[in-house]
Amino acid sequence: MDVAPASSITLGTTFADELPELAVGWRAAEFPEPRLLLLNEALAVDMGLAPAWLRAREGVQLMVGGGVPDGATPVAQAYAGHQFGGYVPRLGDGRAILLGEVTDTEGRQRDLHLKGSGRTPFARGGDGLAAVGPMLRVHRE
């Protein structure tokens, strides 16, 4: 697969459309010089994303929440639950956003979700960032 222009990527808005009470429109913080550390090529291909494009400046920008395609609705996700022994009707992740959904090569809907993308409305005083090590998941066969 060759380098794909951003205009060829469509990010669905199913979560934001179907659960608007749990979706707060939000953008990732700007990162001045992002760089790619690791790319799961097999997953990228499965998600219909060209690895060569993801390595290019435009692809890296997408992966840090910048350069989001037209029509996308990035959101911070809210939820309810118990925290510190009491029920809280509105919680959320203070450092993650859902850029949108892509349909993979098998026709399955997959979330394109960022963690450590800056403060969200749920940050409660945190900076919204994350150390690289805990954010990486390595699958070993």
Secondary structure, 3 states (H helix, E strand, C coil): CCCCCHHHCCCECHHHHHCHHHEEECCCCCCCCCCCCCCCHHHHHHCCCCHHHHHCHHHHHHHCCCCCCCCCCCEEEEEEEEECCEEEEEEECCCEEEEEEEECCCCCEEEEEEECCCCCCCCCCCCCCCCHHHHCCCCCC
